[in-house]
Amino acid sequence: MVDVIELETDRLKMRQWKKDDRPLFAALNADPVVMEYFPAVLDKSESNAMAERIQQLISRRGWGFWAVEEKTSHAFIGFVGLHVPTAELPCSPCIEIGWRLMREFWGKGYATEAARAALQVAFKQLDIEEVFAFTPVGNARSRAVMERLHMENTQQNFEHPAIPEGHLLREHVLYRLSWERWHDWRKINNED
């Protein structure tokens, strides 16, 4: 059994999943606005299975897509973290950073705040050399988070193999952040 990494930022707690998170996670995954850039919303059983997989991966590795909780309200707001994609991607094998938050928590900087903490784990604790992020081309909100994280667009768009051919969401952009770029940005901003 490995030690599970848990994180705190000024406003957020990033932790292992609890059973109590599942109904809220199911609501998040059933929201068509949240899931606009995914092929379909998830039903309750699909959502619970996803939460179980995420929880098991964190138990096995000590890190992953952490459940995110707002510190003041203790509300579950979604997930943010690191993952090893199973699909064969142009960057495979790799570590991705990803997020999915409940709509009422959008526009508050939570995704960026939590993702910065996850990147700190990636680069300082796990000694990862580079982290990737990808999303359908039209997902401007996620792309904006990637850019706030100082990730660079690789200009290597690709067709996501898990999305059917001809689907509007199949073409994805690929962003990358190297340890050097992350470290330099932190140094410039006196964050080291």
Beta strands, then each sheet from edge to edge (+ up, - down):
strand 1: 7-8
strand 2: 12-15
strand 3: 65-70
strand 4: 76-83
strand 5: 96-101
strand 6: 130-136
strand 7: 152-153
strand 8: 158-159
strand 9: 171-178
sheet 1: 1+ 2- 3+ 4- 5+
sheet 2: 6+ 9- 7+
sheet 3: 6+ 9- 8+
end
